[in-house]
């Protein structure tokens, strides 16, 4: 009997944690078809590019890589090249797909449930299988690390911030079944997972479509997201709970109170985008500078010592020097531990492109970026000195050359002496030295 050909796939992921989680779902699809992963596209029978549309550079990379794959198709005529993720989701007129000569499948994320059927149509030698669940949320991700997992609770967005492509690339907000979420987290805990990160476009606006699965003794009454956090905190085996990214206007009293739940990380990433109210209005962020600062004050009162991260866009349409200085002063007042700062770039199809003129020069955007970068480095170096002599809780993610590295509950990178047996475990570490982006410590017996 002739030996059946073994097919292989390669996935390259761009963009955010949600895209990474979607790629883990794609891996589960391939596993169900008995197609094995491979570490290089040259060795693959199926290549998937999971695309990002947040910046034009991210899209340009997809075009460039796809052109390179045309050469691989000359060597392997049966090679199937796919593009999924945010680009297909927002390609309403087909112009993006037209630029991707040699790409066989171009589909939005939620259509990955049809991938087995499409692949078999292109290559009948592939293993045929029953139809997958119609809802891609039901696809369980393939975990890279047994001790750590992303759990998507929501996708899409209804807010239409003027700079953002998400409502166009991922559609309107869809909240995942509460039962699905809890079942997945219980399953993760049973398999040894100790840390879960909940993902959503506006994660703290989660609304359960099946609220009957909340416990009757759940203390939260108004916020489904706070209720969900309470439920996950009571799942045996899960030791650390994180979530990203919330919106300031949904940081209600209950959600802020949930920051004090025992398994919640001592860190919150709360995007602000600008420190000037007029700029925020042009961005359609729906909060003012004063409202954001009031939320941060409430958070610090409820959870003193919590580490804060944020997202900021510099050089948005019409941003004056004075308006940028408002962002600088807000940064100082909030004393952020980390900021993911972006230089504004126009995105086709967004409201900002239609309504405003991109009138801040590239040179000035770079200058403003460096002002915030240096400010962040100064603040974090000073704040990190407060950890010297203190004990922090660290989940070890890597061990090389006798040193273990992982994140503290404050999402600070920590390094201490140890070996591979420490990976996936949580240690109490006393800090003896602090730099900008690394704390060094010793394990406490």
C-alpha positions as CSV (number, residue, x, y, z in Angstrom):
1,X,0.0,0.0,0.0
2,X,1.4,3.4,-1.0
3,X,2.3,5.6,1.9
4,X,-0.1,8.6,2.3
5,X,1.6,12.0,1.6
6,X,2.1,14.1,4.8
7,X,1.1,17.7,4.3
8,X,2.6,20.6,6.2
9,X,1.6,24.2,6.9
10,X,3.3,27.5,7.9
11,X,1.6,30.4,9.6
12,X,3.1,33.9,9.8
13,X,1.3,36.2,12.2
14,X,1.3,40.0,12.2
15,X,-0.3,42.5,14.7
16,X,-1.9,42.2,18.1
17,X,-2.5,39.4,20.7
18,X,-5.9,38.8,19.2
19,X,-4.3,37.9,15.8
20,X,-2.0,35.6,17.7
21,X,-4.9,33.9,19.3
22,X,-6.6,33.6,15.9
23,X,-3.5,31.9,14.6
24,X,-3.7,29.4,17.4
25,X,-7.3,28.6,16.3
26,X,-6.0,28.1,12.7
27,X,-3.5,25.6,14.1
28,X,-6.3,23.7,15.6
29,X,-8.0,23.6,12.1
30,X,-4.9,22.2,10.6
31,X,-4.5,19.7,13.4
32,X,-8.0,18.4,12.7
33,X,-7.0,17.9,9.1
34,X,-3.8,16.1,10.2
35,X,-1.6,18.7,8.6
36,X,1.6,19.3,10.5
37,X,3.4,22.6,11.3
38,X,6.7,23.4,9.7
39,X,9.2,26.1,10.6
40,X,9.8,27.6,7.2
41,X,7.5,28.5,4.3
42,X,9.8,26.8,1.8
43,X,8.8,23.4,3.3
44,X,5.1,24.1,3.5
45,X,2.2,22.9,1.3
46,X,-0.1,25.6,2.8
47,X,1.0,29.0,3.9
48,X,-1.2,31.4,5.9
49,X,-0.4,35.1,6.4
50,X,-2.5,36.4,9.3
51,X,-2.5,40.1,8.5
52,X,-2.7,43.4,10.4
53,X,-4.2,46.7,9.1
54,X,-3.4,49.0,12.0
55,X,-0.5,50.7,10.0
56,X,0.1,50.9,6.3
57,X,3.6,49.4,6.8
58,X,1.9,46.2,8.1
59,X,-0.1,45.9,5.0
60,X,2.9,46.7,2.7
61,X,4.8,43.8,4.4
62,X,2.0,41.4,3.4
63,X,2.2,42.5,-0.3
64,X,6.0,42.1,-0.3
65,X,5.9,38.6,1.4
66,X,3.1,37.4,-0.9
67,X,5.2,38.4,-4.0
68,X,8.1,36.3,-2.6
69,X,5.8,33.3,-2.2
70,X,5.0,33.4,-6.0
71,X,8.6,32.1,-6.5
72,X,7.8,29.2,-4.1
73,X,4.7,28.4,-6.2
74,X,7.0,28.0,-9.2
75,X,8.9,25.3,-7.3
76,X,5.8,23.7,-5.8
77,X,2.8,24.1,-8.1
78,X,0.5,22.6,-5.4
79,X,1.4,25.2,-2.8
80,X,-1.7,27.0,-1.4
81,X,-1.1,30.6,-0.2
82,X,-3.8,32.2,2.1
83,X,-4.2,35.6,3.6
84,X,-6.6,36.1,6.5
85,X,-6.9,38.6,9.4
86,X,-7.7,42.3,9.2
87,X,-6.9,43.0,5.5
88,X,-9.6,40.8,4.0
89,X,-12.0,42.0,6.7
90,X,-11.8,45.6,5.5
91,X,-11.2,45.0,1.7
92,X,-14.8,46.0,0.7
93,X,-14.0,46.9,-2.9
94,X,-11.5,44.1,-3.7
95,X,-8.5,46.4,-4.3
96,X,-6.3,44.7,-1.7
97,X,-7.0,41.3,-3.1
98,X,-6.2,42.5,-6.6
99,X,-2.7,43.4,-5.5
100,X,-2.1,39.9,-4.1
101,X,-1.4,37.9,-7.2
102,X,-0.6,34.3,-6.4
103,X,-2.8,34.3,-3.2
104,X,-5.3,31.4,-3.5
105,X,-7.5,32.2,-0.5
106,X,-8.3,35.7,0.9
107,X,-10.8,35.5,3.8
108,X,-11.7,37.3,7.0
109,X,-10.9,35.7,10.3
110,X,-14.4,34.5,11.2
111,X,-14.5,32.5,7.9
112,X,-11.6,30.2,9.0
113,X,-14.3,27.6,9.8
114,X,-14.6,27.1,6.0
115,X,-10.9,26.6,5.5
116,X,-10.9,22.7,5.4
117,X,-13.5,22.8,2.6
118,X,-11.7,25.4,0.6
119,X,-8.3,23.6,1.0
120,X,-9.8,20.3,-0.2
121,X,-11.3,22.0,-3.2
122,X,-7.9,23.3,-4.2
123,X,-6.0,20.1,-3.4
124,X,-8.3,17.0,-3.3
125,X,-5.4,14.9,-1.8
126,X,-5.9,16.7,1.5
127,X,-7.8,14.9,4.2
128,X,-11.5,15.6,3.9
129,X,-13.4,16.1,7.2
130,X,-16.8,17.0,8.5
131,X,-17.8,20.7,8.6
132,X,-16.4,22.7,11.5
133,X,-18.6,24.7,14.0
134,X,-20.2,27.6,12.3
135,X,-18.9,30.0,15.0
136,X,-15.2,30.4,14.9
137,X,-15.3,31.2,18.7
138,X,-16.0,27.5,19.2
139,X,-12.6,26.6,17.8
140,X,-10.2,25.9,20.6
141,X,-6.7,27.5,20.2
142,X,-3.6,25.3,20.0
143,X,-1.5,26.3,23.0
144,X,2.2,27.1,22.6
145,X,2.6,27.2,26.4
146,X,0.6,24.9,28.7
147,X,0.8,27.4,31.6
148,X,-0.3,30.5,29.8
149,X,-3.1,31.3,27.4
150,X,-5.1,34.0,25.6
151,X,-8.9,33.7,25.8
152,X,-10.9,35.8,23.3
153,X,-14.2,37.0,24.9
154,X,-15.2,39.5,22.2
155,X,-14.4,40.7,18.7
156,X,-15.3,43.7,16.6
157,X,-16.1,47.2,17.8
158,X,-19.1,49.6,17.6
159,X,-17.2,52.8,18.5
160,X,-15.6,54.0,15.2
161,X,-12.7,56.0,16.6
162,X,-11.8,58.1,13.6
163,X,-8.3,56.7,13.2
164,X,-9.2,53.0,13.6
165,X,-9.8,50.3,11.1
166,X,-11.1,47.7,13.5
167,X,-14.9,48.1,12.9
168,X,-14.1,47.7,9.2
169,X,-11.7,44.8,9.5
170,X,-13.4,42.8,12.3
171,X,-16.9,44.1,12.0
172,X,-19.2,45.2,14.8
173,X,-18.9,44.0,18.4
174,X,-19.7,40.3,19.0
175,X,-19.6,39.0,22.5
176,X,-18.7,35.3,23.0
177,X,-20.9,32.9,24.9
178,X,-20.3,33.0,28.6
179,X,-20.6,29.2,28.8
180,X,-18.0,28.9,26.0
181,X,-15.6,31.2,27.9
182,X,-15.9,29.4,31.2
183,X,-15.7,26.0,29.7
184,X,-12.5,27.0,27.9
185,X,-10.9,28.4,31.1
186,X,-11.9,25.3,33.1
187,X,-10.3,23.1,30.4
188,X,-7.2,25.3,30.4
189,X,-6.9,25.0,34.2
190,X,-7.3,21.2,34.0
191,X,-4.4,21.1,31.5
192,X,-2.1,23.1,33.8
193,X,-2.7,26.7,32.7
194,X,-2.0,29.1,35.5
195,X,-2.4,32.5,33.7
196,X,-5.2,33.6,31.3
197,X,-5.3,36.9,29.4
198,X,-8.8,37.9,28.3
199,X,-8.9,39.6,24.9
200,X,-11.5,42.0,23.4
201,X,-11.5,45.1,21.3
202,X,-13.2,46.9,24.2
203,X,-12.8,44.0,26.7
204,X,-14.6,45.7,29.6
205,X,-17.7,46.2,27.6
206,X,-18.3,42.4,27.5
207,X,-22.0,41.6,27.6
208,X,-22.9,37.9,28.1
209,X,-25.4,36.6,25.6
210,X,-26.2,33.8,28.0
211,X,-26.1,35.5,31.5
212,X,-27.9,32.5,33.1
213,X,-24.5,30.9,33.5
214,X,-23.3,33.4,36.0
215,X,-23.3,32.1,39.6
216,X,-26.2,33.1,41.7
217,X,-23.8,34.3,44.5
218,X,-21.8,36.5,42.1
219,X,-21.5,39.8,44.0
220,X,-21.4,42.1,41.0
221,X,-24.8,43.2,39.7
222,X,-24.4,45.7,36.8
223,X,-21.2,44.8,34.9
224,X,-21.1,41.5,33.0
225,X,-17.4,42.0,32.6
226,X,-16.8,42.3,36.4
227,X,-19.1,39.3,36.9
228,X,-16.9,37.3,34.4
229,X,-13.7,38.3,36.3
230,X,-15.2,37.1,39.5
231,X,-16.2,33.7,37.9
232,X,-12.7,33.2,36.5
233,X,-11.1,34.1,39.9
234,X,-13.0,31.2,41.4
235,X,-11.7,28.6,38.9
236,X,-9.3,26.3,40.7
237,X,-5.8,26.2,39.1
238,X,-5.9,29.6,37.5
239,X,-3.6,31.8,39.5
240,X,-3.2,35.0,37.4
241,X,-5.9,36.9,35.4
242,X,-5.1,39.7,33.0
243,X,-7.2,41.5,30.4
244,X,-6.7,43.9,27.5
245,X,-7.7,46.4,26.2
246,X,-10.4,48.3,28.2
247,X,-12.0,51.6,27.4
248,X,-12.0,54.4,30.0
249,X,-15.7,55.0,29.7
250,X,-16.5,51.4,30.7
251,X,-14.2,51.5,33.8
252,X,-17.2,51.5,36.1
253,X,-17.1,51.2,39.9
254,X,-17.6,47.4,39.6
255,X,-14.9,46.9,37.1
256,X,-12.5,49.0,39.2
257,X,-13.5,47.0,42.2
258,X,-12.7,43.8,40.3
259,X,-9.1,45.0,40.1
260,X,-8.9,43.9,43.8
261,X,-9.8,40.3,43.1
262,X,-7.1,38.0,44.4
263,X,-5.9,36.6,41.1
264,X,-6.0,39.9,39.1
265,X,-2.6,41.1,38.0
266,X,-1.4,44.3,39.6
267,X,-1.3,46.0,36.2
268,X,-3.8,47.7,33.9
269,X,-3.4,48.8,30.3
270,X,-5.8,51.7,29.8
271,X,-5.5,53.4,26.4
272,X,-5.8,57.2,26.4
273,X,-4.5,58.1,22.9
274,X,-4.2,61.9,23.7
275,X,-4.1,64.2,26.7
276,X,-6.0,66.9,25.0
277,X,-9.8,67.0,24.9
278,X,-10.1,68.6,21.5
279,X,-7.9,66.0,19.9
280,X,-9.9,63.3,21.7
281,X,-13.1,64.7,20.3
282,X,-11.6,64.6,16.7
283,X,-10.6,61.0,17.5
284,X,-14.2,60.2,18.6
285,X,-12.8,58.7,21.8
286,X,-15.9,59.6,23.8
287,X,-13.9,60.6,26.9
288,X,-12.3,63.9,27.9
289,X,-8.9,64.5,29.5
290,X,-10.6,65.2,32.8
291,X,-12.7,62.0,32.7
292,X,-9.7,59.9,32.0
293,X,-7.7,61.4,34.9
294,X,-10.7,60.9,37.2
295,X,-10.8,57.2,36.2
296,X,-7.1,56.9,36.9
297,X,-7.6,58.6,40.3
298,X,-10.3,56.1,41.2
299,X,-8.1,53.2,40.2
300,X,-5.2,54.4,42.2
301,X,-7.4,54.9,45.2
302,X,-8.9,51.4,44.9
303,X,-5.6,49.6,44.1
304,X,-2.7,51.7,45.4
305,X,0.6,50.8,43.7
306,X,-1.0,49.3,40.5
307,X,1.2,49.7,37.4
308,X,-0.4,51.5,34.5
309,X,0.2,51.2,30.8
310,X,-1.4,53.1,27.9
311,X,-1.6,53.7,24.2
312,X,-0.9,57.1,22.7
313,X,-1.0,58.5,19.2
314,X,1.2,61.5,18.4
315,X,0.7,63.8,15.4
316,X,-3.0,63.2,14.9
317,X,-4.7,65.5,12.4
318,X,-4.6,69.1,13.6
319,X,-2.6,68.3,16.8
320,X,-0.8,71.6,17.8
321,X,2.3,71.9,19.9
322,X,0.1,73.0,22.8
323,X,-2.2,70.1,22.4
324,X,0.8,67.7,22.4
325,X,2.1,69.3,25.6
326,X,-1.3,68.4,27.2
327,X,-0.4,64.8,26.4
328,X,3.0,65.2,28.0
329,X,1.5,66.7,31.2
330,X,-1.1,63.9,31.4
331,X,1.7,61.3,31.0
332,X,3.5,62.9,33.9
333,X,0.3,63.1,36.0
334,X,-0.6,59.4,35.4
335,X,3.1,58.3,35.7
336,X,2.6,55.5,33.2
337,X,4.9,52.5,33.6
338,X,4.7,51.8,29.9
339,X,3.3,53.4,26.8
340,X,2.9,52.0,23.3
341,X,3.2,55.3,21.4
342,X,2.4,55.4,17.7
343,X,3.0,58.2,15.1
344,X,-0.3,58.8,13.3
345,X,-0.6,57.5,9.8
346,X,-3.7,57.7,7.5
347,X,-5.6,54.5,7.0
348,X,-7.9,54.2,4.0
349,X,-11.5,53.9,4.8
350,X,-11.3,55.4,8.2
351,X,-13.3,58.5,9.2
352,X,-10.2,60.5,9.9
353,X,-9.1,60.1,6.3
354,X,-12.4,61.4,5.1
355,X,-12.9,64.2,7.7
356,X,-9.4,65.6,8.4
357,X,-6.1,66.5,6.9
358,X,-2.9,64.8,8.0
359,X,-1.1,68.1,8.6
360,X,1.6,67.2,11.1
361,X,4.9,66.5,9.4
362,X,6.7,63.2,9.7
363,X,9.7,65.0,11.3
364,X,7.5,66.6,13.9
365,X,5.7,63.2,14.6
366,X,9.1,61.6,15.2
367,X,10.1,64.5,17.5
368,X,7.0,64.1,19.6
369,X,7.4,60.4,19.7
370,X,10.9,60.8,21.2
371,X,9.7,63.3,23.8
372,X,7.3,60.7,25.2
373,X,9.8,57.9,24.8
374,X,12.4,59.7,26.9
375,X,9.8,60.7,29.4
376,X,8.6,57.1,29.7
377,X,12.2,55.9,30.2
378,X,12.9,58.5,32.9
379,X,9.6,57.7,34.8
380,X,9.9,53.9,34.6
381,X,13.6,53.9,35.7
382,X,12.6,56.1,38.8
383,X,9.5,54.0,39.6
384,X,11.4,50.7,39.3
385,X,13.7,51.7,42.1
386,X,10.7,51.3,44.4
387,X,10.9,47.6,43.9
388,X,14.4,47.2,45.3
389,X,14.1,45.3,48.5
390,X,10.5,44.2,47.8
391,X,9.2,40.8,46.9
392,X,7.2,40.3,43.7
393,X,5.4,37.4,42.2
394,X,6.9,36.1,38.9
395,X,5.6,33.6,36.4
396,X,8.7,32.2,34.7
397,X,8.5,32.1,30.9
398,X,12.1,31.3,29.9
399,X,15.3,29.8,31.3
400,X,18.7,30.2,29.5
401,X,22.3,30.0,30.7
402,X,21.2,29.7,34.3
403,X,18.9,32.7,34.4
404,X,15.1,32.6,34.5
405,X,13.0,35.4,33.1
406,X,9.3,36.2,33.4
407,X,6.7,38.9,34.2
408,X,5.9,40.1,37.7
409,X,2.3,40.7,38.7
410,X,3.0,44.3,37.7
411,X,4.1,43.2,34.2
412,X,7.7,44.0,34.9
413,X,10.3,41.8,33.4
414,X,12.2,40.0,36.2
415,X,15.4,37.9,36.0
416,X,16.8,35.5,38.6
417,X,19.0,32.5,38.9
418,X,17.3,29.2,38.0
419,X,16.9,26.4,35.4
420,X,14.4,25.0,33.0
421,X,12.5,23.3,35.8
422,X,11.2,26.7,36.8
423,X,9.4,27.5,33.5
424,X,5.7,27.7,33.9
425,X,5.9,28.1,37.7
426,X,5.3,31.1,39.9
427,X,8.0,32.3,42.3
428,X,8.3,34.9,45.0
429,X,11.4,37.0,44.0
430,X,13.1,39.6,46.2
431,X,14.5,42.4,43.9
432,X,18.0,43.7,44.5
433,X,18.6,45.7,41.3
434,X,16.3,47.7,39.0
435,X,16.9,49.0,35.4
436,X,14.5,50.6,33.0
437,X,13.1,47.3,31.5
438,X,14.5,44.6,33.8
439,X,14.4,43.9,37.5
440,X,17.0,41.4,39.0
441,X,16.2,39.4,42.1
442,X,16.6,36.2,44.2
443,X,14.1,33.5,44.8
444,X,12.6,33.7,48.3
445,X,12.5,30.3,50.1
